[in-house]
């Protein structure tokens, strides 16, 4: 799971693995967040959950390992296939198909 999260979110990281939280949140499709999918939280609540859960120290920058830890926490009970689907749907690669879906 860690390898999958790091691979999917790597485009959001700089050369050393640092991720700008604001940019990550701007490109995150919260409709695929596990807590939104199960109805526990709405999209905006999931966005706030991710902001707080990722940026624990409030610096606005996290590491890919932090992103992986966040996903391990929010999706711990998902079967592997559902986990992969959630991660790849939440942060699809940039491109024309993504831009047209917004």
N, C-alpha and C positions, 0 to 999 in steps of 0.2 A: 504493500500500500504506500509506503514511504517513497519508493521509486516512482510509482505512478504519479503521486502528488507533485513530486519534484519535477518530473518530466512535463506535466501539464502546465504548471505554473512557472517554469523556467523562463518563458518569454517575458514575464513581468519583472524578472530580476536583472540586476546589472551584472557586470563581469565577475563579481566576487560573491554573488548570491544574495545581495541585499534587495529587498522589495519595498517600493514606496507604497505604503498602505492606501493612501488616497487613490493612486492610480489603479491599484489592484481592485479596490472596491468599485471604481468607476467601470471596470471591465468585467465584473463578476455578475453573472445572471442569477439573481437571487431566487428566481422561480424554481431553480434546481437545487437550492439549499435544502438539505434533508429535513430541517425543521419547518420549512415552507411547504415542502412536498407532503409531509405528514399532517399539516394543518396546525401544528403547535404554535407557529409564529407566522405573521404576515411578511411580505417582502421587506417593508421598511424596518420591521423589528429584526429580521434576519440580517439586514445591513448593519444595524446598530450592534447586534450580537457579534458579527464578524469584526467590526471595527474595534470593539472592546476586547474581544477574545484574541485578536491578532496583535493589537498594539498595547500590550500590557503595561509598558512603561511610558506610553504617551509620546514617544519620540517620532512617530510617523514612519519609521522604517523597521522592517522585520527581516528575518532570514528565511530562506526556503524551508529550513528545519522547523521554524515557528509555524509556517503555513501547514506543513505536514502534521505537526502536533495538534493544531486546531482541527484539522480534518479527522485525525484519529479520535479526538474527543467527541465531535458532533456526529460522527457517523460510525461509532464503535459497534453498534448493533446491526448495521447493514451487512447482508451477505456480500461476498466479494464482487459478484456481478453488478449488484445494485450500487455498491461503492464506486466502482469504475464508471458506471453510467452517470452517477451524481457528480463526480469530479469533472469528467469531461464535458458534461452539459453546463456546469456552473462556470467554467472558464474555457470556452471554446477558442480555438486559434483565431487570431485576427484575420480579417479578409472580407471580401465582398459579401459572402453568404451571411456572416455575422452582422455586418452593417445593415443588411436588408431586413434582418429579423428584428431589429429594434424599432 
